[in-house]
């Protein structure tokens, strides 16, 4: 097993609430390097091929994001671990309920920061 940090990519629609909250939660956790992006034009960071190529594990917030990821970057997904967290767009950035839901849904896949 490698001592290199795992590269996590979080994706939501506009990269302003859910994916950024997840990125923020993992900021400074030594086991991970984290980025986030959005699927829509006008996102804080628009999802690009380089994001997908960079990531070891990709987390999308909704099935729609998974469909977009597969449609736009199917080739780049070969061999990638991709998980849909099924977290709806009903939360604000750093909202405590969002953080609890993220931790619950991420626990099967990665170490969850306290």
Secondary structure in CASP SS format (residue, H / E / C, confidence):
PFRMAT SS
TARGET T0000
AUTHOR 0000-0000-0000
METHOD secondary structure of the structure
MODEL  1
X C 1.00
X C 1.00
X C 1.00
X C 1.00
X C 1.00
X E 1.00
X E 1.00
X E 1.00
X E 1.00
X E 1.00
X E 1.00
X E 1.00
X C 1.00
X C 1.00
X C 1.00
X C 1.00
X C 1.00
X H 1.00
X H 1.00
X H 1.00
X H 1.00
X H 1.00
X H 1.00
X H 1.00
X H 1.00
X H 1.00
X C 1.00
X C 1.00
X C 1.00
X C 1.00
X C 1.00
X E 1.00
X E 1.00
X E 1.00
X E 1.00
X E 1.00
X E 1.00
X E 1.00
X C 1.00
X C 1.00
X C 1.00
X C 1.00
X C 1.00
X C 1.00
X C 1.00
X E 1.00
X C 1.00
X C 1.00
X H 1.00
X H 1.00
X H 1.00
X H 1.00
X H 1.00
X H 1.00
X C 1.00
X C 1.00
X E 1.00
X E 1.00
X E 1.00
X E 1.00
X C 1.00
X C 1.00
X H 1.00
X H 1.00
X H 1.00
X H 1.00
X H 1.00
X H 1.00
X H 1.00
X H 1.00
X H 1.00
X H 1.00
X H 1.00
X C 1.00
X H 1.00
X H 1.00
X H 1.00
X C 1.00
X C 1.00
X C 1.00
X E 1.00
X E 1.00
X E 1.00
X E 1.00
X C 1.00
X C 1.00
X C 1.00
X C 1.00
X C 1.00
X C 1.00
X C 1.00
X C 1.00
X C 1.00
X C 1.00
X C 1.00
X H 1.00
X H 1.00
X H 1.00
X H 1.00
X H 1.00
X H 1.00
X H 1.00
X H 1.00
X H 1.00
X H 1.00
X H 1.00
X C 1.00
X C 1.00
X C 1.00
X C 1.00
X C 1.00
X C 1.00
X C 1.00
X C 1.00
END
